[in-house]
Every structure is written in C-alpha cells, then in structure tokens.
Amino acid sequence: MKKVFAALVLGLAAGAVLGLQQTMTLTPDQEAMIVAQLGSKQVLVLLAMLQTAAWASVAALAGAWASPKVNLNKPFVVSRRSIAAAAGIGLLSAGLIAIPEKLIFAEALGLPDRFEFSWLYFLGSVLYGGVIEEILLRFGLMTVIVWLLGRLMKSADRSGVYIAGIIIAAFVFAAGHLPAAVQLFGFSAVTVTRTMLLNFLPGIGFGYLYWKHGLAYAMLGHISTHVINQLILLPVLFNVM
C-alpha cells in the first residue's frame, strides 16, 4: 500500500502542475465558458489533481499486484551500472526527440524559431512525464501486459514476453500524446508521425530500464530526457543554430 499512497500523493502534485498549465493557456473565450460551467477556472486544477491521482493510484495498485508475479518488482538499489544505463537512455532519448524536431518537424509544423523555457512546463514534464507516466505506462500497463502474455504462453520467463510488453506499452505511451498534439498542430500525417515516433522510441528505452533495472531507473531515464532536452538540447538547437 505504500506504493499506492506514494502514487496518490505524486498524482496530486503532478495534477496540480498540469491544472495550472491549463489555466494559463486558456483563451478568453475558453475561460469564459469554463467560468460559466464550473464557476471558476481554478476548478480545473482540482479536477486535474483528482484525475491524475486516481489514475496513478489504480496503476500503482495493478503494478503492486502483478509485478511480483512476473519478476518486475526489483527493489531500488543504488547502482553505478543502473545510473549509467538510465543516463545513457535519457541522453539517447533526448537526442531522438530534439534532433528530428529541429531538422524535420519544426518547419513542417511551423514551430517557433526559438525555444521558450518555462519552469512550470519543466516541473510538469519531470513530475507528470518522468514519474506519473512511468507509474501508468510501465508499472501499471506494461506489468499487467507481461502478466497476461505470460499466462497465455504458460511462461513469464521468456524474453519475448517482456519485449512484447515493452513494445505495446511504448505504443500506448506514444498514442496517448496524440490528442494534445492534434489540438496544438491539427490532425495530419506529419502530426501523427512526429507524435508516435518521438514518443515510441523513448518509450522502448524506458521499458527496457524498467525490465532490467527497476521502476526507479525508468523514472530516472525519463526525467533525464526532459532535463537534457529542456536545459541543453532544445535551447542549443533552437536558440543558437
């Protein structure tokens, strides 16, 4: 139950940041409509907190139940090898996102020429992206998929079962970013390709970290991706080049 409680608290914190982001990006018409419906735009923050906490708690409960059954309940141990793996996958994932964004998708989607850093967006990326998404997609979804496939194949010890779980969870992870991307850029082949590609490949890396090194290192790899991207790669690629 400690994991479920931790997921609940982290979900509330991440949801608060997401809700604040939503309130700050509302158009005057959207704000007026929300105030008319909900009474205040601040209600969005509360709704985001409750929704994120609920989903994170459900995923943590599923992961806590299934992970011991498929050997995905590795205890956290400080390991130079695991830290290096997480940092390496974080750096690779950041490059797989930022470089195609600059060279291929920026012009096609009309992205701004300069990268605008936001502490609120950065915090949301770390808390929701780096922590909550790993609870949802790896600890929850991937673990249950591996358990189900293991039951179907009468064995959870085959590498193929874990690889399939990694791939399916990474696909769902990428597809989950489509609604926000379509809202920002409109529905097109370029939008879909960008969203799926730039999220699916890192998702493979995070799934590998979860399988081989544990959930904490999957989170570390995911967090590293956002840190490297927003503090180093995107500023350099968009503000210097």
Secondary structure by P-SEA (a helix, b strand, c coil): caaaaaaaaaaaaaaaaaaaaaaaaccaaaaaaaaaaccccaaaaaaaaaaaaaaaaaaaaaaaaccccccccccccccaaaaaaaaaaaaaaaaacccccccccccccccccbbbbbaaaaaaaaacccccccccccccaaaaaaaaaaaaacccccaaaaaaaaaaaaaaaaaaaaaaaaaaccccaaaaaaaaaacaaaaaaaaaaaacccaaaaaaaaaaaaaaaaacccccccccc
